[in-house]
């Protein structure tokens, strides 16, 4: 997941228990205004010069509430439509403080709970766009998450990102609550995964996976026994609110 650089208050975060996600892909590309295209290109050139390892792939951005196909929650179902956007557009939107552009950043978050009651978050690697930030492993939705019927497999994305970043398998855990976490321009669709081993065991497995990866997205998997263990300057508001929700 890509976090924003603006300061947001944890008190503004809203957490809703949901039962199902119905996220569908719009096949036509998002139409970015011509003046914004030039600004985005200039911003990307600067960002890529600072960090040549950034890749301008495609990500899926979900249409904003109140628009046709926009985010809605009714009868326990989170529904919306999503469009393809270049990562450069997403990065500029984030770095500019999330100006209104008609979409939101919806992403999946695996919430790793250990048998001894701890929560584990990822510490982002130094080469990433969110170097040093701490939040649940995961990533932006991508074209690979779109099924043949146009449905975006958010839960599948959660499984994939968890395995890629930590080496942990969702099928090894008891799948619990599904949460929609609204944090301004960001919406985390978070699945609680309770493993039957200790936090130290999970951390050790993740560290071995990270050490063997030639291009890891995480520097570490950190153990949280209390929300107080988090550095608020390096943790986005939605992740702080989730830690409090699960650990307090």
Secondary structure as a PSIPRED ss2 file (coil, helix, strand):
# PSIPRED VFORMAT (PSIPRED V4.0)

   1 X C   1.000  0.000  0.000
   2 X C   1.000  0.000  0.000
   3 X C   1.000  0.000  0.000
   4 X C   1.000  0.000  0.000
   5 X C   1.000  0.000  0.000
   6 X C   1.000  0.000  0.000
   7 X C   1.000  0.000  0.000
   8 X C   1.000  0.000  0.000
   9 X C   1.000  0.000  0.000
  10 X H   0.000  1.000  0.000
  11 X H   0.000  1.000  0.000
  12 X H   0.000  1.000  0.000
  13 X C   1.000  0.000  0.000
  14 X E   0.000  0.000  1.000
  15 X E   0.000  0.000  1.000
  16 X E   0.000  0.000  1.000
  17 X E   0.000  0.000  1.000
  18 X E   0.000  0.000  1.000
  19 X C   1.000  0.000  0.000
  20 X E   0.000  0.000  1.000
  21 X E   0.000  0.000  1.000
  22 X E   0.000  0.000  1.000
  23 X E   0.000  0.000  1.000
  24 X E   0.000  0.000  1.000
  25 X E   0.000  0.000  1.000
  26 X C   1.000  0.000  0.000
  27 X C   1.000  0.000  0.000
  28 X C   1.000  0.000  0.000
  29 X C   1.000  0.000  0.000
  30 X C   1.000  0.000  0.000
  31 X C   1.000  0.000  0.000
  32 X C   1.000  0.000  0.000
  33 X C   1.000  0.000  0.000
  34 X H   0.000  1.000  0.000
  35 X H   0.000  1.000  0.000
  36 X H   0.000  1.000  0.000
  37 X H   0.000  1.000  0.000
  38 X H   0.000  1.000  0.000
  39 X H   0.000  1.000  0.000
  40 X H   0.000  1.000  0.000
  41 X H   0.000  1.000  0.000
  42 X H   0.000  1.000  0.000
  43 X H   0.000  1.000  0.000
  44 X H   0.000  1.000  0.000
  45 X H   0.000  1.000  0.000
  46 X H   0.000  1.000  0.000
  47 X H   0.000  1.000  0.000
  48 X H   0.000  1.000  0.000
  49 X H   0.000  1.000  0.000
  50 X H   0.000  1.000  0.000
  51 X C   1.000  0.000  0.000
  52 X C   1.000  0.000  0.000
  53 X C   1.000  0.000  0.000
  54 X C   1.000  0.000  0.000
  55 X C   1.000  0.000  0.000
  56 X C   1.000  0.000  0.000
  57 X C   1.000  0.000  0.000
  58 X E   0.000  0.000  1.000
  59 X E   0.000  0.000  1.000
  60 X E   0.000  0.000  1.000
  61 X E   0.000  0.000  1.000
  62 X E   0.000  0.000  1.000
  63 X E   0.000  0.000  1.000
  64 X C   1.000  0.000  0.000
  65 X C   1.000  0.000  0.000
  66 X C   1.000  0.000  0.000
  67 X C   1.000  0.000  0.000
  68 X C   1.000  0.000  0.000
  69 X C   1.000  0.000  0.000
  70 X C   1.000  0.000  0.000
  71 X C   1.000  0.000  0.000
  72 X E   0.000  0.000  1.000
  73 X E   0.000  0.000  1.000
  74 X E   0.000  0.000  1.000
  75 X C   1.000  0.000  0.000
  76 X C   1.000  0.000  0.000
  77 X E   0.000  0.000  1.000
  78 X E   0.000  0.000  1.000
  79 X E   0.000  0.000  1.000
  80 X E   0.000  0.000  1.000
  81 X E   0.000  0.000  1.000
  82 X E   0.000  0.000  1.000
  83 X E   0.000  0.000  1.000
  84 X E   0.000  0.000  1.000
  85 X E   0.000  0.000  1.000
  86 X E   0.000  0.000  1.000
  87 X H   0.000  1.000  0.000
  88 X H   0.000  1.000  0.000
  89 X H   0.000  1.000  0.000
  90 X H   0.000  1.000  0.000
  91 X H   0.000  1.000  0.000
  92 X H   0.000  1.000  0.000
  93 X H   0.000  1.000  0.000
  94 X H   0.000  1.000  0.000
  95 X H   0.000  1.000  0.000
  96 X C   1.000  0.000  0.000
  97 X C   1.000  0.000  0.000
  98 X C   1.000  0.000  0.000
  99 X C   1.000  0.000  0.000
 100 X C   1.000  0.000  0.000
 101 X C   1.000  0.000  0.000
 102 X C   1.000  0.000  0.000
 103 X E   0.000  0.000  1.000
 104 X E   0.000  0.000  1.000
 105 X E   0.000  0.000  1.000
 106 X E   0.000  0.000  1.000
 107 X E   0.000  0.000  1.000
 108 X E   0.000  0.000  1.000
 109 X E   0.000  0.000  1.000
 110 X E   0.000  0.000  1.000
 111 X E   0.000  0.000  1.000
 112 X E   0.000  0.000  1.000
 113 X E   0.000  0.000  1.000
 114 X C   1.000  0.000  0.000
 115 X C   1.000  0.000  0.000
 116 X C   1.000  0.000  0.000
 117 X C   1.000  0.000  0.000
 118 X C   1.000  0.000  0.000
 119 X E   0.000  0.000  1.000
 120 X E   0.000  0.000  1.000
 121 X E   0.000  0.000  1.000
 122 X E   0.000  0.000  1.000
 123 X E   0.000  0.000  1.000
 124 X E   0.000  0.000  1.000
 125 X C   1.000  0.000  0.000
 126 X C   1.000  0.000  0.000
 127 X C   1.000  0.000  0.000
 128 X C   1.000  0.000  0.000
 129 X C   1.000  0.000  0.000
 130 X C   1.000  0.000  0.000
 131 X C   1.000  0.000  0.000
 132 X C   1.000  0.000  0.000
 133 X C   1.000  0.000  0.000
 134 X E   0.000  0.000  1.000
 135 X E   0.000  0.000  1.000
 136 X C   1.000  0.000  0.000
 137 X C   1.000  0.000  0.000
 138 X E   0.000  0.000  1.000
 139 X E   0.000  0.000  1.000
 140 X E   0.000  0.000  1.000
 141 X C   1.000  0.000  0.000
 142 X C   1.000  0.000  0.000
 143 X H   0.000  1.000  0.000
 144 X H   0.000  1.000  0.000
 145 X H   0.000  1.000  0.000
 146 X E   0.000  0.000  1.000
 147 X C   1.000  0.000  0.000
 148 X C   1.000  0.000  0.000
 149 X C   1.000  0.000  0.000
 150 X C   1.000  0.000  0.000
 151 X E   0.000  0.000  1.000
 152 X E   0.000  0.000  1.000
 153 X C   1.000  0.000  0.000
 154 X H   0.000  1.000  0.000
 155 X H   0.000  1.000  0.000
 156 X H   0.000  1.000  0.000
 157 X H   0.000  1.000  0.000
 158 X H   0.000  1.000  0.000
 159 X H   0.000  1.000  0.000
 160 X H   0.000  1.000  0.000
 161 X H   0.000  1.000  0.000
 162 X H   0.000  1.000  0.000
 163 X H   0.000  1.000  0.000
 164 X H   0.000  1.000  0.000
 165 X H   0.000  1.000  0.000
 166 X H   0.000  1.000  0.000
 167 X C   1.000  0.000  0.000
 168 X C   1.000  0.000  0.000
 169 X C   1.000  0.000  0.000
 170 X H   0.000  1.000  0.000
 171 X H   0.000  1.000  0.000
 172 X H   0.000  1.000  0.000
 173 X C   1.000  0.000  0.000
 174 X E   0.000  0.000  1.000
 175 X E   0.000  0.000  1.000
 176 X E   0.000  0.000  1.000
 177 X E   0.000  0.000  1.000
 178 X E   0.000  0.000  1.000
 179 X E   0.000  0.000  1.000
 180 X E   0.000  0.000  1.000
 181 X E   0.000  0.000  1.000
 182 X E   0.000  0.000  1.000
 183 X E   0.000  0.000  1.000
 184 X C   1.000  0.000  0.000
 185 X C   1.000  0.000  0.000
 186 X E   0.000  0.000  1.000
 187 X E   0.000  0.000  1.000
 188 X E   0.000  0.000  1.000
 189 X E   0.000  0.000  1.000
 190 X E   0.000  0.000  1.000
 191 X E   0.000  0.000  1.000
 192 X E   0.000  0.000  1.000
 193 X E   0.000  0.000  1.000
 194 X E   0.000  0.000  1.000
 195 X C   1.000  0.000  0.000
 196 X C   1.000  0.000  0.000
 197 X C   1.000  0.000  0.000
 198 X C   1.000  0.000  0.000
 199 X H   0.000  1.000  0.000
 200 X H   0.000  1.000  0.000
 201 X H   0.000  1.000  0.000
 202 X H   0.000  1.000  0.000
 203 X H   0.000  1.000  0.000
 204 X H   0.000  1.000  0.000
 205 X H   0.000  1.000  0.000
 206 X H   0.000  1.000  0.000
 207 X H   0.000  1.000  0.000
 208 X H   0.000  1.000  0.000
 209 X H   0.000  1.000  0.000
 210 X H   0.000  1.000  0.000
 211 X H   0.000  1.000  0.000
 212 X H   0.000  1.000  0.000
 213 X C   1.000  0.000  0.000
 214 X C   1.000  0.000  0.000
 215 X C   1.000  0.000  0.000
 216 X C   1.000  0.000  0.000
 217 X C   1.000  0.000  0.000
 218 X E   0.000  0.000  1.000
 219 X E   0.000  0.000  1.000
 220 X E   0.000  0.000  1.000
 221 X E   0.000  0.000  1.000
 222 X E   0.000  0.000  1.000
 223 X E   0.000  0.000  1.000
 224 X E   0.000  0.000  1.000
 225 X C   1.000  0.000  0.000
 226 X C   1.000  0.000  0.000
 227 X H   0.000  1.000  0.000
 228 X H   0.000  1.000  0.000
 229 X H   0.000  1.000  0.000
 230 X C   1.000  0.000  0.000
 231 X C   1.000  0.000  0.000
 232 X H   0.000  1.000  0.000
 233 X H   0.000  1.000  0.000
 234 X H   0.000  1.000  0.000
 235 X C   1.000  0.000  0.000
 236 X C   1.000  0.000  0.000
 237 X H   0.000  1.000  0.000
 238 X H   0.000  1.000  0.000
 239 X H   0.000  1.000  0.000
 240 X H   0.000  1.000  0.000
 241 X H   0.000  1.000  0.000
 242 X H   0.000  1.000  0.000
 243 X H   0.000  1.000  0.000
 244 X H   0.000  1.000  0.000
 245 X H   0.000  1.000  0.000
 246 X H   0.000  1.000  0.000
 247 X H   0.000  1.000  0.000
 248 X C   1.000  0.000  0.000
